[in-house]
Amino acid sequence: MKKRDYYEVLGVPRDADADTIKKAYRRAALDCHPDRNPGDHTCEERFKDVSEAYQVLSDPQKRELYDRYGHEGLSGAGYTGFTGVEDIFGHFEDVFSDFFGFGGSFRRGARGRRPAPRPGRDSRKTVNLTLREAAFGTTKTVHLGRPGPCPDCGGSGARRGTSPETCATCRGRGQVAHSRGAFVLTTSCGDCGGTGVRISEPCARCEGGGQVLEEREIVVAFPPGIDDGVSIRILGEGSPGTMGGPPGNLLVTAGIEPDPVFKRDGDDLVVALPLAFPRAALGATVRVPTLEGETELEIPPGTQPHENFRLPGLGIPHLRGRGRGDLVVVVTLTVPRKLSRKQKKLLENLLAEEEEAGD
């Protein structure tokens, strides 16, 4: 099913500022909030749509990516949206706090929601590649330091032999209710941090956090033809989720180092060929560099400065599809700084002939 335009979902123009976008989301979220429309699946879907749109348009990086490439660009960068309404409440708790003065849920006499599983955040890493590595593909070992379950407590955060206890304040729900007029609003429990449990005897190794830093190595394969700034997504290798949620992904971005010989132009390679005036005027057979070595090129008589010659199939392999780009050879004219007497005399004679021909 084709997704609607995020600006259309929130009813704002494409040049709307952050404040306009936030106000539009507030109106839409209040109107279709699930607690205001219990059992109305249409309102619930509308609430998910406006929340997804707000998550993208309120984030400058995601908004720029969406403006340039649309939904496909977000998908390619690893953005997956929300897992459900509970995930929205958890993600935008601070936003709903601004709206309502408390947490994300408001109900008449409602009980607090138990914290929902939340996926882990994506991790990002940039790996530098040479132009030749990018052209022909390569593998690189990426060293990662990321949080992982503590081996001493199994991730519970409690000292071995003990267990986390149900929070007495929220009774394990992770949220507490506050009365405000006719409504009962819920917010994360301050005593347990919204987890629903408390740890009286924390694990010494992880200090009750349940996680320690893991050093890992992952081998990443970069395909032939990869360009600068292109990311490879490795599923499940990002930060761990919370409350049983899935881990995030690892996005490894290729950073192509400048090459001393070639300049990349899409899938074409551009190389400068210095030529002395006699060779350009008389023509010559020269050798030009390629990614695989050298090849011969016939320079016709009368070649001009900045004239270029295209050698098909000697550029960068196409990332998606068969074949390769071209090698573009650009002629540059070299002028000697010092001349021998013989060279100077020859050039003076040539200049004299040109002046006579001009007369």
Buried (B, 14 or more C-beta within 10 A) or exposed (E): EEBEEBBEBBEBEEEBEEEBBBEBBBEBBEEBBBBBBEEEEEBBEBBBBBBBBBBBBBBEEBBEBBBEEEBEBBBBBBBEBBBEBBBBBBBBBEBBBEBBEBBBBBBEEBEBBBBBBBBBBBBBBEBEBEBEBBBBBBEBEBEBEBBBBBEBBEBBBBBEEBEBBEBEBBEBBBBBBBEEEEBBBBBBBEEBEBBBBBBEBBBEBBEBBBBBEEEEEBEBEBBBBBEBEBBBBBEEBBBBBBBEBBBBBBBBBBEBEEBEEBBBEEBBBBBBBEBEBEBBBEBBEBEBBBBEEEBEBEBEEEBEEEBEBEBEEBBBBBBEEEEBBBBBBBBEBEEEEEEEEEEEEEEEEEEEEEEEEEE
